[in-house]
Amino acid sequence: MAALAELEIGVEEAKRSLTGDHLPERRDPWTPPHDLGPMPASLRTRAQTLLDRQTEVARQIAEAAAMSRKQARAVQAMRANGPARPVYVDMAG
């Protein structure tokens, strides 16, 4: 139960980091305890729910990272073009 609880905390921190309101605390990568043993059947539903949440948050993080890279490229392209110049379009003509 403690191993699942620790993983659940990590997923919640990762999810909060997506809002920009929370910067996750730096942690060492999770490693399973050596004496974990087989998972009790009573914890399988909780573990599956956790896996589903981890997968969804990982997808959201990948999506946010891709969007961030896209925005950074757009900003860089704007800077590379120099200052904006006025453009006039002849609508009458």
C-alpha positions as MATLAB code, in Angstrom:
seq = 'MAALAELEIGVEEAKRSLTGDHLPERRDPWTPPHDLGPMPASLRTRAQTLLDRQTEVARQIAEAAAMSRKQARAVQAMRANGPARPVYVDMAG';
ca = [
       0.000    0.000    0.000;
       2.843    2.386    0.807;
       4.454    1.840   -2.610;
       1.172    2.664   -4.359;
       0.672    5.724   -2.156;
       4.141    7.012   -3.060;
       3.415    6.573   -6.775;
       0.041    8.288   -6.399;
       1.727   11.312   -4.832;
       4.115   11.491   -7.769;
       1.255   11.396  -10.276;
      -0.590   14.165   -8.428;
       2.541   16.347   -8.379;
       3.051   15.781  -12.098;
      -0.584   16.627  -12.793;
      -0.369   19.855  -10.751;
       2.756   20.860  -12.672;
       0.647   20.965  -15.842;
      -1.367   23.900  -14.517;
       1.738   26.038  -14.092;
       0.733   26.748  -10.504;
       2.981   24.101   -9.038;
       6.589   23.241   -9.665;
       7.195   19.636   -8.630;
       9.735   18.927   -5.941;
      12.894   17.317   -7.313;
      12.935   13.635   -6.402;
      15.060   10.622   -7.062;
      13.490    8.199   -9.547;
      11.098    5.766   -7.898;
      12.430    2.298   -7.332;
      10.276   -0.512   -5.983;
      11.127   -1.728   -2.498;
      13.145   -4.956   -2.475;
      10.715   -6.683   -0.140;
       7.580   -5.783   -2.092;
       6.498   -9.323   -2.927;
       3.510  -10.177   -5.100;
       0.661   -7.702   -5.293;
      -2.344   -8.677   -3.210;
      -5.501   -9.163   -5.261;
      -7.212   -6.519   -3.129;
      -4.840   -3.847   -4.519;
      -5.138   -4.718   -8.214;
      -7.985   -2.286   -8.930;
      -6.120    0.537   -7.187;
      -2.931   -0.315   -9.083;
      -4.767   -0.409  -12.434;
      -6.406    2.948  -11.691;
      -2.981    4.376  -10.831;
      -1.492    3.011  -14.061;
      -4.329    4.578  -16.048;
      -3.741    7.937  -14.311;
       0.025    7.716  -14.915;
      -0.567    7.008  -18.595;
      -2.991    9.937  -18.956;
      -0.728   12.400  -17.126;
       2.261   11.242  -19.198;
       0.207   11.867  -22.361;
      -0.739   15.346  -21.116;
       2.890   16.139  -20.271;
       4.036   15.025  -23.729;
       1.308   17.151  -25.316;
       2.275   20.187  -23.222;
       5.953   19.710  -24.099;
       5.132   19.517  -27.818;
       3.033   22.694  -27.566;
       5.820   24.455  -25.683;
       8.355   23.520  -28.377;
       5.950   24.738  -31.078;
       5.472   28.065  -29.298;
       9.224   28.455  -28.788;
       9.811   27.894  -32.512;
       7.133   30.485  -33.362;
       8.703   33.050  -31.036;
      12.144   32.346  -32.462;
      10.821   32.784  -36.006;
       9.307   36.146  -35.064;
      12.612   37.298  -33.628;
      14.519   36.159  -36.708;
      12.380   38.316  -39.006;
      13.356   41.523  -37.258;
      11.005   44.321  -36.301;
       7.521   44.312  -37.761;
       6.840   46.637  -40.686;
       3.448   48.105  -41.439;
       1.631   46.468  -44.313;
      -1.081   48.200  -46.317;
      -3.532   46.412  -48.577;
      -5.305   48.262  -51.362;
      -8.915   47.160  -50.847;
     -10.332   49.561  -53.497;
      -8.141   48.681  -56.273;
];
